[in-house]
Amino acid sequence: MISKNLSCFVAEQKVYNFPFVPRSEWSHRPPAATSEPLAIPVPYVVIHHTYVPGACNTTEQCSGHMRAMQNEHMLGQGWFDIGYNFCVGGDGAAYEGRGWAARGVHAGRGNALSLGICLIGDWSGELPPTQQLETTKALIAAAVELGVVSEDHRLVGHRQMTDSDCPGDALFEEIMSWKNFSPIPAGPEDPL
């Protein structure tokens, strides 16, 4: 079973070799409620982009963007926390949102079946920096190895789950070449 200690374990880079920023290092507010747990392993990884706020390239800047997203999701959308499980900044770091085992609010009816990863920035017309893409792939691989995401998961863009342009045309075209990308988000066995 995944526990809170897992995020610290990954954050200390004892298992995976990518920068990891736990929410305690960027967040200035606790969630207003506790997220429902994910029934892991989940069969989907849903990729997003922020559009706004734009790209970030330093830990300080990306942490500020995380706080801005959390504020918008909590105060603007009425959610009780940031919607994503993780975000990845242009600095190449993975930022913990709701974390490994909590249900996110990012994919409509797919929330209970997916891990939501958001690449900070607007990736409609250009690709994210290489380090941002590589950390996203490493984060997905870590989720599979940790048993959070199934090995035969489907990788999809947010636009495949709901009426949206997310994760931007350039990023969507990129993820189409990634391992486990699925042009059809749901199979007959899925309640999507």
PyMOL commands that set and color helices and strands:
alter all, ss='L'
color gray80, all
select helices_A, chain A and resi 4-11+23-26+59-76+108-113+130-145+158-160+169-175
alter helices_A, ss='H'
color red, helices_A
select strands_A, chain A and resi 20-21+42-49+86-88+94-96+114-119+149-157
alter strands_A, ss='S'
color yellow, strands_A
deselect
rebuild
show_as cartoon
